[in-house]
Amino acid sequence: SSLPTKEDNIDLELNAQTVRTVIMVGGICCPSEVPVIERILQRLPGVESISVNVTAKTTTVQHIPSLVSPHDLVNALNKAYLNASLKNEPKTPGLNCRVPILFACGFFWALSAVSLADHEGSSWIYYLRFAALGTILLGLPRIAFKAYGALRNCILDINCLMSMATLGAIAIGDYVEGAAVVFLFGLSEWLEDKATAKARNALMSLLDLKPEEATMAETNQKIPVESVRVGDLLSLRAGEKVPVDAVVVKGESSLDESALTGESVPVVKREGAELSAGTINVGGGYLEMQAVAAASDSTVARMVKLIEEANASRSKTEKRVEAFAKVYTPTVVVLASLMAVVPWFFMDRHAALDWVKMALVLLVVACPCALVISTPITYVSALSCAAAHQILIRGGEFLEELGQLSTVGFDKTGTLTEGRFGVREVLLPFNHSNSTDIQQILALAAAVERKSTHPIATAIVAHAGAEGADMTLTAEDLSERAGEGVEAKVNGTPVQVGSRRLAERMGWIVSDNLVQTPKNRPLGNAPSCVPSARFFGFSRRGQKPSGGNLPADLQSKIECFEKAGQTVCYLGVAGELAAVLAVADAPRPESKGVVAKLEALGVQSIMLTGDRRATAEAVAAALGVQAIRAELLPEGKVAAMTELKRKERVNDSWASWLWWQRKRGGVAMVGDGINDAAALAASNVGIAMGATGTQVAMESAHVVLMDSDLEKLVFSIRLGRSTVSKIKQNIAFAMVSKVAMVVITMFGYATLW
């Protein structure tokens, strides 16, 4: 059978034989409905996974369409009166009766409340109590139908508690109290919906960044964005969104990229310029572009996917609260039942009715909604705020971890520094007679480095081109060694470009020549002084080294490079050292200020880099980084993260959480490259630089700074701390207020409303 198409109004994502369907569930009041939805859908054949987003009021289902269709899912939910519909499905225009009914319920209840002035029935005012039946008849059916749907699935939710309290009040003849329950519960639902609307609208506006259609350039036909293939020619008119990542082939215009980069000034795009999906043509020009990625692989699609996953995931705190509510609600119902039944065996009718009334009050007071909604709404608001600032956080769990950080590890290149390298000096230890030989050596280096995405490789290629080297040479049999560099053959000649590790392995230098053999040294403080950097633009010709012994002046020059914070690269040709290149990178303008702000927040900064220790010390001292660990391979960064986490591990038991005793002790890693991916995944919170980072790093990270602004790191930590504080306040207020009301109820001073 054919898969559902866009005409079916289904938001789906193909995955083998399954589809992903997003359903709007208007009947979601609070997380207490989540178990009802999950139990209904889990019973259906072909359903593989279910994810409920309470704030967005959506349910995402991964299922096999040949076994259960999207409309079957919707129908199953609607049997429980959950007001479900497929996302983006056109709805039949109709009158929204919720507010008028709520207003009518309030009017009848207020009218019935006047009867409280005459308890004896001595005047006509007493009979106004029957006006409360109008409130019950108008408002109770909606609550009762949802309660029935929950009970059919063997679940006690808030609707069950309210229905029992209302029916109990009617049974004892207290119509005014029953009407109060119906009206005030309906009012609380309406206010809760209004309170969450801002967070929900912010979330939906972020999800709406994903384009729905694309226009074919040749036929001017609009097609679903999922149908666009790599290489297709598309057109973009004024005001339209870029449907997929593409390259301009014709035309010129300005595009608004603020949704992705935060940059408010439109960017001019001409032939050859790259376009990101989700950006908007605001310049009035017409563009033709060629798709370079499928819709699911575009930048905006990945960002939307991150946002959806973040809001669907649940933190440890949410799971604890929900686990508590699952035990708490049945316990309260059992306790209320005992309070209502047992007194009849020992007391007279009047006293027993008082206990029945207290039992009904307990059902209303003990409703867990305030407790379970306090956590997710706080998370969604914070996550939406972060996304609006170009910070993507993969869920409440990592937002919570951000609020507990005490240590942040930084990669150097591309993170603390800009990642825009330039070749400052080339040292040639051979005897050469003219500059042509220098150009030949640079041409070999460029041929090898052209196939690498590392910023240093880009700098070497650019320098070779600027020096007039032959850029037509190609490299074959290229291989990369982690922590060393790359090797390849150019016209049959072996060429190696890499770090000091490569030079040591090839025998060009020995470990005692320059500094100690690289080790995983313990964390230590960076030096307080920085040697002044000197940038040169000449090539030195000296003597050919032999047996790994470099000339003294060459050794001295390399030491000066490293102390000045420059990275030294070694170039070998046919197994012999051919050149030494000094490559420098400037620190990000905000790096020093960010390190200082982190220190003010009580967060320690540590540099974890694969670069030489002397280079790392120079950069660390310039930026005020408190500690460094240098000359690390990718596995060394993982080991460093593991060690730091072990030192910072805290007691995260139930008791410490309940008494708010958890101390800050999380460890974060900030990086941008492939060699940082494992360390990002190993940390409590992995933070990737989105604008300059690799795809592997962003997929391994828990937080992505889309515009690579390190100031957003400080903002994220402050947001995390504020979120954790607000959640604690919400939970404390909900628990204290419930305990207080239970005590008041037991003393007989509480009413149903």
TAFEN-V731650 format. One record per run of one state. SS is the DSSP state (H for helix, E for strand, L for the rest). FROM is the first residue (numbers start at 1). TO is the last residue. If there is no record, write none. Layout:
<<SS | FROM | TO> <SS | FROM | TO>>
//
This chain:
<<L | 1 | 5> <H | 6 | 8> <L | 9 | 14> <E | 15 | 15> <L | 16 | 17> <E | 18 | 25> <L | 26 | 30> <H | 31 | 42> <L | 43 | 46> <E | 47 | 53> <L | 54 | 57> <E | 58 | 63> <L | 64 | 69> <H | 70 | 78> <L | 79 | 83> <E | 84 | 86> <L | 87 | 97> <H | 98 | 117> <L | 118 | 123> <H | 124 | 152> <L | 153 | 157> <H | 158 | 171> <L | 172 | 174> <H | 175 | 207> <L | 208 | 212> <E | 213 | 216> <L | 217 | 221> <E | 222 | 224> <H | 225 | 227> <L | 228 | 232> <E | 233 | 236> <L | 237 | 240> <E | 241 | 241> <L | 242 | 245> <E | 246 | 251> <L | 252 | 252> <E | 253 | 256> <L | 257 | 257> <H | 258 | 261> <L | 262 | 266> <E | 267 | 269> <L | 270 | 273> <E | 274 | 275> <L | 276 | 279> <E | 280 | 281> <L | 282 | 286> <E | 287 | 291> <L | 292 | 294> <H | 295 | 297> <L | 298 | 298> <H | 299 | 312> <L | 313 | 315> <H | 316 | 345> <L | 346 | 348> <H | 349 | 365> <L | 366 | 368> <H | 369 | 388> <L | 389 | 390> <E | 391 | 393> <L | 394 | 395> <H | 396 | 402> <L | 403 | 404> <E | 405 | 410> <L | 411 | 411> <H | 412 | 416> <E | 417 | 417> <L | 418 | 421> <E | 422 | 428> <L | 429 | 434> <H | 435 | 449> <L | 450 | 454> <H | 455 | 466> <L | 467 | 474> <E | 475 | 481> <L | 482 | 484> <E | 485 | 490> <L | 491 | 492> <E | 493 | 498> <L | 499 | 499> <H | 500 | 506> <L | 507 | 523> <E | 524 | 525> <L | 526 | 538> <E | 539 | 541> <L | 542 | 545> <E | 546 | 546> <L | 547 | 548> <E | 549 | 549> <L | 550 | 551> <H | 552 | 563> <L | 564 | 566> <E | 567 | 573> <L | 574 | 575> <E | 576 | 584> <L | 585 | 586> <E | 587 | 587> <L | 588 | 590> <H | 591 | 600> <L | 601 | 603> <E | 604 | 608> <L | 609 | 612> <H | 613 | 623> <L | 624 | 626> <E | 627 | 629> <L | 630 | 633> <H | 634 | 648> <L | 649 | 653> <H | 654 | 658> <L | 659 | 665> <E | 666 | 671> <L | 672 | 673> <H | 674 | 682> <L | 683 | 684> <E | 685 | 689> <L | 690 | 694> <H | 695 | 700> <L | 701 | 702> <E | 703 | 705> <L | 706 | 710> <H | 711 | 746> <L | 747 | 753>>
//
